[in-house]
Amino acid sequence: MNENQLITSKSRKILSQELEKNLELSNSEIFNIGKKIKTYKKNINEKYNEIDNYMDKQTEKERKAVEEALKVLEKKIDSVKNDSTYKTKEKEIEYIEEKLNITMEKIYPYYAKAIKKIYTVYSDKNERSKKLLEFHDVLGEAFLTKDERKIMGFIKEQMKTLPEIVSLPMIKN
C-alpha cells in the first residue's frame, strides 16, 4: 500500500502519516470534529421529533375533527356513487369511451400505413425523422386536447435529457 493512500483499520479509515503531516491536521482532530458534527445532527433530529410531538399534541382535537369530517365525506361519496344520476353519467362515459376505442381501432391501420410510407419514401434518417415529427405533430394537434399536448410536450423535453438508448424520433425531436 502506498503511504499517500488512506489506511483502513477495522473500525474506520485514517489518514496516512504523510498526508496527516502535509495537511497539518491530525486524525484525532478530524474524528473530534466528526463527533461534534454527529452530535449536532443527532440533536437536530431530536428537536425535529420534539416539534412533531408538540405539534401532534397541540392539534390533536383538530386532527380528530378532520378525520371525522373525512369519514363523513367518504360516506357521502359512497352514497352519491349509488345515486341513479351518477350511475347514468358513468354509463354515458363508458359508451363514449367505447366509441372512442372503436374509432381508434379503425384509424390504426391508416396510421401504420402512413408510418411505413414515411420509412419507404424518406431513406435519409434525418429527413425521415423530420417527416415523422411533422406527422406526429399534426396528429397531436388533431387528436389531443390542449392539456394532453402540454403533457406530451413535457414528456418530450424530459426524453431529450435521457441517454440515446433507442431511437424514438417522434418523441425525442
C-alpha positions in Angstrom: 0.0 0.0 0.0 1.2 3.5 -0.9 1.8 5.9 2.0 -0.4 8.5 0.4 -3.5 6.2 0.5 -5.9 6.1 3.3 -5.2 3.3 5.8 -8.2 1.4 6.8 -8.4 0.0 10.2 -11.2 -2.4 11.2 -13.4 0.4 12.5 -12.6 3.5 10.5 -10.3 5.0 7.8 -7.5 7.2 8.9 -5.0 9.5 7.1 -1.6 8.2 6.3 1.2 9.8 8.4 2.5 11.7 5.3 -0.9 13.1 4.5 -1.6 14.0 8.1 1.7 15.9 8.2 1.1 17.7 4.9 -2.4 18.7 5.8 -1.3 19.8 9.3 -4.4 18.1 10.5 -4.4 15.0 12.7 -6.7 12.0 12.6 -7.8 12.8 16.2 -8.8 16.4 15.2 -10.8 15.1 12.3 -12.6 12.5 14.4 -13.2 15.0 17.2 -14.8 17.4 14.7 -16.8 14.5 13.2 -18.0 13.6 16.7 -19.3 17.1 17.2 -21.0 17.1 13.8 -22.7 13.8 14.5 -23.8 15.1 17.9 -25.3 18.2 16.3 -27.1 16.1 13.7 -28.5 13.9 16.4 -29.6 17.0 18.4 -31.3 18.4 15.4 -33.2 15.2 14.7 -34.3 15.1 18.4 -35.5 18.6 18.2 -37.5 17.8 15.0 -39.0 14.9 16.8 -39.9 17.1 19.7 -41.5 19.6 17.3 -43.5 16.8 15.7 -44.7 15.5 19.0 -45.6 19.0 20.2 -47.5 19.8 17.0 -49.4 16.5 17.3 -50.3 17.2 20.9 -51.4 20.8 20.2 -53.5 19.9 17.2 -55.0 16.6 18.4 -58.5 17.8 18.6 -58.4 19.5 15.2 -56.9 16.3 13.5 -59.6 14.2 15.0 -62.2 16.7 13.6 -60.6 16.4 10.2 -60.6 12.6 10.4 -64.3 12.6 11.3 -65.0 15.0 8.5 -63.2 12.7 6.1 -65.3 9.8 7.3 -68.5 11.8 6.7 -67.2 12.8 3.2 -66.4 9.2 2.3 -69.9 8.1 3.3 -71.4 10.9 1.2 -69.2 10.0 -1.8 -70.3 6.3 -1.4 -73.9 7.5 -1.3 -73.6 9.7 -4.3 -72.0 6.8 -6.3 -75.1 4.8 -5.7 -77.4 7.6 -6.9 -79.1 7.0 -10.3 -77.8 10.2 -11.8 -74.2 9.3 -11.0 -74.7 5.8 -12.5 -76.3 7.2 -15.6 -73.3 9.5 -16.1 -70.9 6.6 -15.6 -72.7 4.6 -18.3 -72.6 7.6 -20.6 -68.8 7.8 -20.1 -68.4 4.0 -20.8 -70.5 4.4 -24.0 -68.4 7.4 -25.2 -65.1 5.5 -24.3 -66.3 2.5 -26.4 -67.0 4.8 -29.4 -63.5 6.3 -28.9 -61.9 2.9 -28.8 -63.7 1.8 -32.0 -62.6 4.9 -33.8 -59.0 4.4 -32.7 -59.1 0.8 -33.9 -60.4 1.9 -37.2 -57.7 4.6 -37.8 -54.8 2.5 -36.6 -54.3 0.7 -40.0 -54.1 4.1 -41.7 -51.6 5.3 -39.1 -49.4 2.2 -39.6 -49.6 2.6 -43.3 -48.5 6.3 -43.1 -45.5 5.4 -40.9 -44.5 2.6 -43.4 -44.8 5.1 -46.2 -42.6 7.6 -44.5 -40.0 5.0 -44.0 -40.2 3.9 -47.6 -40.2 7.4 -49.2 -37.6 9.0 -47.0 -34.5 6.9 -46.9 -32.3 9.6 -45.3 -32.5 9.2 -41.5 -32.6 12.9 -40.7 -35.2 13.7 -43.3 -37.3 10.7 -42.2 -37.1 11.9 -38.5 -38.3 15.4 -39.6 -41.2 13.9 -41.5 -42.2 11.6 -38.6 -42.1 14.5 -36.3 -44.2 16.6 -38.7 -46.7 13.8 -39.0 -46.9 13.2 -35.2 -47.2 17.0 -34.6 -50.2 17.1 -36.9 -51.7 14.0 -35.3 -51.2 15.5 -31.9 -52.9 18.8 -32.9 -55.8 16.8 -34.4 -56.3 14.2 -31.7 -55.0 15.6 -28.4 -56.6 18.1 -26.1 -54.7 21.2 -25.1 -53.8 19.6 -21.7 -52.7 16.4 -23.4 -50.4 18.3 -25.8 -48.9 20.1 -22.7 -48.2 16.8 -21.1 -46.7 15.4 -24.3 -44.5 18.5 -24.6 -43.3 18.0 -21.1 -42.6 14.3 -21.8 -40.7 15.2 -25.0 -38.5 17.7 -23.1 -37.7 15.1 -20.4 -36.9 12.5 -23.1 -34.4 14.8 -24.6 -32.3 14.6 -21.4 -32.2 10.8 -21.5 -29.3 9.0 -23.0 -29.7 7.7 -26.5 -30.7 4.1 -25.9 -33.4 3.6 -28.5 -34.1 5.9 -31.4 -37.5 7.4 -30.9 -37.7 10.3 -33.4 -41.3 11.0 -32.8 -40.6 11.6 -29.0 -37.1 12.9 -28.9 -37.5 15.6 -31.6 
